[in-house]
């Protein structure tokens, strides 16, 4: 396969190779102080799903070349690529500030409301353009075998570190997926850029629920102190850099990775390696109630410098982690991409951003913010 100039350029990115080893709960150290800005502004007893966050307008109709899962139609033309090595740093947005705000937000995200949350990607696309991605949930797939979309039943660390992300978009409860990674602050979640910011505005009422299962939060609901994204996503919503992060508040005086552990994360890695992708798809034929995975050898996207994997996951899986060196026995691996988008013409292939210098800068910013 002949690489485009943009694909060739990614192989010569400068910057140190960073590989952070997975963290177990027993390895956690000192806790980070919590902080942030306003939480929900609606009554705790609100009878509907009308969320207290800022109202965001839906995007206009029209087709784009590619989009966040499954078929985003926002009418925005594909922007010119932004260089991975720029002078602009990652964007940071403060979230829930006071203990009262955080407690109100945790009460607002009830099990029923989490079950009703719409996959973000179905809220973005006009109804006429929504097309379920073909796929299913093969039964009895061994964890070591290639999968295009099976329920994960082998347990391990991934069932604790991977979870659903809930937030308010356009006044409605919405969902994505995310993953807890090891780091100095012990409080970092990696997700897709469009799962923290979209249409020029940041999502509100943001919480991470690791180990989510059918409305249950076995390891608690973690409110975001800050959400972050790459400068390329903030400026142009460039899907080549569709990566977001959150630093979450303490819960019961403990940090996130002291409770659930943290997966490794690495940057500027070789391509075409075997990878496992995880997420919580919530559009048919899935329902968002359980963790699903795909696995196989990653490939290049010939239209960008992203990476691809054959996968049937649908809307709601956006932001879920892709792992290198994944051990199916322990559920531990090294995150090196995430679920981001599919092409209309190729719905059985999922793509994610290459974790290069821009994503490393985002991760570093999260550790020091």
N, C-alpha and C positions, 0 to 999 in steps of 0.2 A: 504494500500500500504506500503510495506516495504521500508524504506529509506536506501540508500547506506551509507557507512561511511562518504562520502563527504557531503551528504545531512544532516546527523545528525550533522556534525561539524558546519554547518552554524548557527544552532539554539543556539549555545553557544558562538557566537562571542562576544568579549568584546568591549567596546567603548560606549560612551554616546549616548542615543537616542536623535536624533536631529530632530525637526520638525519646519521648518521655515514657518511662515504664509504667505499667498499670499499678494502681494503688489499691491496697486492700484496706478495709475499715480499720484494722489494727495498726496501720502505718500512719494514721493521721496525726498531725502535730497541732500547733497552736491555732486557735480559731481566729477568723478575720472579723473585724467589726462590721456590723450591718450598716446600711445607709441607703439613700435614694430619695425619690420624690413621690408625688401624690399617688394614692391607690384609688379604689373605687369611690364614686361620689353618689351612688344610688342607695336607696334604703336597703337594709339587710333583708327586709321581708318583701322585696320586689316580687310580685306574683308571676312575672313573665321573664323571658330571656333578654329583655331590653337591658343592655349592659351600660354601666356607668361611664365607660370610656368615651373618648372623642369620636364623633361621627365622621366617617370617611366616605366620600362618594365612590360609587362603583365606577370602574373604568368604562369608557365608551366601547361600543362593539367594533368588531373588525378582526381580521386574522393577522397573526404574527408568525414569524418563521418557526419559533419554538417558544416554549413557555414552561413555568413550573407545573408540576403534575396536576391533572393529567393533560389538559389542553387549554392553557390559559389564553384568553382572548382579551387583550386590553386595548388594542388599537395602536399601541406605541410601536413605531418602527424600530427595528433592531439597531442599536447604537454601534458606532465604530468601536473596536476594541480599545480598552484602556490599558496602557502598559502595566505589567505586574509590579514593576519597581518604580514607584512614584514618591513624591515628597509629601503627599498628603497622608496623614495617619488615619487609622480606623476611627469610625464615628462612634460616639458614646452617648447613650440616652439614659438619664436617671429615671428610676421608677419609684415604687412605694417607699415613702420616707419614714413614717412613724409606725410604731408598734400597733396603734389603733387601726391605721390604714391596712396594714398587713393582715391583722386579725379579721377585719371586715372582708377583705378579699378572699381569705381562706373559707370563711363562712359562705360567701357568694358562690364559690365553685363547689356546689353540692354534687353528690353522685348522679342525681337525675340530670343536672345541667351539663355535667361532663358527658353523659351518654348522648345528650341532645346536640352537643356542639357539632357544627358543620365542618367537614374538612375544608380548610381555607380555599383550596383550589376550586371547589365547586361554587363558592361564593363569588369568586373573581370572574369566572367565565359566565357570559350570558347563557340563559337557559337553553336557547336553541343550539348553542355550540357545545353543550356538554355531551360528551360521548364516553360512556364507561369503557375503561381499558379492558380488552379481553383478558381473561385469566381465571384462575380458580385456586382452590386450596387442596393440592394432592394430599392424600392421607397416607400415613405410614412412611414418609420419606426419611431415610436415615440421615442424621445430621452431617455425616461425612460425604453424602452424595450430592451432586449438583442439584439445585432447586431453582425453579422459576417463580416460587411463591407459596411456600408451605408454612403451616403453623410451626413455631419453634417449640419443641417439647423436650429438649435435652437439658434444660435448666442451666446452671452456671452463672457466672458473673454478669453476662449480657442481660439476663432477666432482671437484674437489679439496676444496672447503669442506664439501660435504654428505657425510655418512657414516652408518654404523650405530653405535648406542650399545649396549653390552653390559654386563650387570650381573646380580646375583643377586636373585631374588625368590622367596620361599617355598622357599628351598633349591635352586632350579633356575635354570639359565642362561636369561636372557631378553634380548629385544632391542627396541629402538625405533630412531628416526632422529634426527638432529641436524644442526646447521649451525654452522660457525665464523664469527664476526662480528668486524669491526674494533673496536678499542677500545684504551684506554690500556695495559691489561695484556697485550694481544696473545695472550690465552690463554682467551678466552671461547667456550663452546659454548652455543647456545640449543636447548632441546628442550621437550617437554611436561612439565607438572608431575607427571603420573602416571608419567613416565619417570625421576623422581628420588626420588619419595616416594609411598607409597600405603598405605591402611589404617592410617594413623597412624605409619608407620615408614619410615625412609629405606632405599633400596636400597643394597646393598654391592657391592664388587668392580667398580666402575664404570669403564669405559674408553670412549673415543671413537676410532673408526677411520674417518678421512676417506678418501674415495675407495674404500671397500670394494668388492671384487669377488670373489664366489665363494670366500670364505675368505681372500682375500689382503688385506694391509694395505700398500699401496704407499707411503703416507706415514707409516707407523708406527702404533703403538697408544699412545694418550695417556691416562694415568691421571688421575683426578680428584683434585685437591688439596682441593676443596670442592664441594659441590652446594648449590644454592639454589632457593627457590621463593617465590611470592607469599604474603603472609600469609593471603589468602583461601583459597588452596589448602591451606596448612598447617592452618588452623583448621577448615575445613568441606569440603575437597575440592570446591570450587565450580568447575564446569567453565567458567564465564565467565572464570576466572583460571587456567586450566590451563596455566601456563607455568613452566618450570624452566630452570635454567642450571647450568653447571659451569665452574669455573676449573681448567684442567689444568696438570699439572706440566711442567717442561722435559723435552725429550727430546733427548739428545745435546747438551745445553747450549743448545738453541734453543727459542724460543717457537713456539706452534702457528701463528700467522699469518705468522711469518717463513718457515715451510715451505710452507703451503698457500694463503696469502693470507687475506683476510677480507672477507665480504660487508658491505654497508652495513646499517644498521638504523634505523628511523624509528618515531615514535610520534605519536598524535593526528592521524592523516592522514584526508583525505576518503574516503568510502566509494564503493562501486560502481565501482571501477576494475578494469582488466584485471590479472589476477594469474597467476603461475605457481606451482604447488605441486610439491614434490619429496619423495621418500621412498623407503624400501626395504620395500615391502609383502612379507610373507613367508607369507601365507596364500593358499590357492588362489584364483585361478589363478596367483598369483605364487609365487616361491620364495625371495625375499630376496637373490638373487645379484647383482642389478643395480639401478641407479638408474632410477626411473620418474617420470613427470611428468604433471600435468594442467594445463590452462590455459583461461582464459575470463574473463568479467566476474564479479566478486564480487557477491554479493547479501546482503541482510539476513536473519538468522534471525528470524522473527516471534515466536518464543517466548523470545528472550533478546536481548542486545545483541552476540551473536557475528556472525561473517561466514561466508558459505557459498560453495561452489564445486561445480559438477557434477564428480564424480570417483569412479572405480571402485576406487581403492586400498584395500587391505585391511589387516588387522592387521600390525603391524611398521612401518607408515609413520608411526605416531604420533610427533610431535615434528619431523617434516620441515618445512622452511621454505616459507613463501609469500612471493613477491617482487613488489614493485611495480617498474615501470620496468625490467623484465628484458630484457636484450639477448641474444637467442638466438645471436648471432654470437660474443659474448665470454663468455657464461655468467655475467655479472655483473648483480646487482640489489640491491634494498634490501628486507631482510626486514621484513614488517609483519603477519605472523600465522604460524600453524603448524597442522599436522594434529592435530586433537584428538578429535572424536567424530562419530558418525552416529546418526540416529534409526532405530529398528526399522522404522518405517513408510515410511521414505524412504532406502533403502540406497544410492541412487546420488548422494546429496548428502553432501558432507563439510563439516564446520564447524570453525572455529578461533576463538580469542579475539581480540577487538579489542585492539590494542596501545595502551592508554591510559596513564594516570599510574601505575597499579600496576606495569605491565611496565617502564616507564621507570625506576621506583625499583629494580626488580630488576636491570636492566642496570647502573644506576649503582652499586649495591651490589657487583656482581661486579667492577667496575673498581677498587674500593677495599677489597677484602677480601683 
